[in-house]
Amino acid sequence: MELIKALSERMSSSLAKQYPAFYEGVIKDQQDGLCFFAVDNTQGVHGDATVLRLAHAIDKATDALPTMRKKVPANWLRVFDRLHQTGKETVPLKDALAITRECGFPSAPSLSITSEVDYMLSFFHSLGAVLWFKQPGLRETIVLDPQWVIDGVTCVVREFPIHKMEVDEFLMRGQFESQWRELTTHARLDRMLLPYLWREHVDDAGKPRFGDKQALLLGLMVRFGLAVEVLDKELLLPPLFCRITDKVNADPSSEGDLSFVVHMQMAPERSDRILWPIADLKAGFLPADAFHQLCAAAMGVCPVGVKPRVGEDVAQLWFGRHKYALEKRADEPIIDVKLYSN
């Protein structure tokens, strides 16, 4: 317990210093005096009282959400129930529209069925009850079970030596050997691999779970920043940059011909200041995944013929003929940008 308390104190100090706005909203375990709930997930609710306290804390926090006080038409809830009664992981939007008509949509003469369905699905999405985005390519399907997305993504984004699939042997020794090597050693995904990576998962009836929805699943990966489109057939997978790519070290002796920093913060704040003391840039938020997504996007515009390199905290890139580096500072919401003349 002393080790857990020491960890809690370190986390509290770090969060309060670097992310004060976020730390103010953290719900703490008052009984154990921790900034988090230390649960033993092998014991369950009957063996670990902390699990029950965590459940109560979540329940209390959700009660305070503005959406919990929001009134919605009763037929929205009927539609929600009807969608889940289908027993499907995903439902086409056209099927949902048919259900809404049976449930009395639109709720008001001033609304069209399409607009009200958009409002309803956006509301359910904001609660985490469904997964649905309005953008073209994603809006045509409603995801009712988030596990469907997780299972699809983890066929592609995984620790390949640990989480093996039957198709791996075929890909690493067959006609896609070079594409497999690019995926597993450089986090570069050729779209040609996707039908093979996604064909193993079947439903209870033996039908492929992702067969006719591969475009949707790939679109969700791009939307979540798990894949970044670079070329017509190729994508970069930022979550794999720090796991399977070659180690890239910063050059401490090289400051570049021009250097500046990019500071990331929790909320936009406008200011007319031009010069900023570095001490004023300590507070902010820069998750590692955001840095890797930035690196992937930057790699996408590198000229053909060069070999950009990305590691856990460093990227060596090119823009036109000019080389530059992005370096994420440890425990600070800052990216150092270094430009080189050749």
Disulfide bonds with the S-S distance in Angstrom:
none
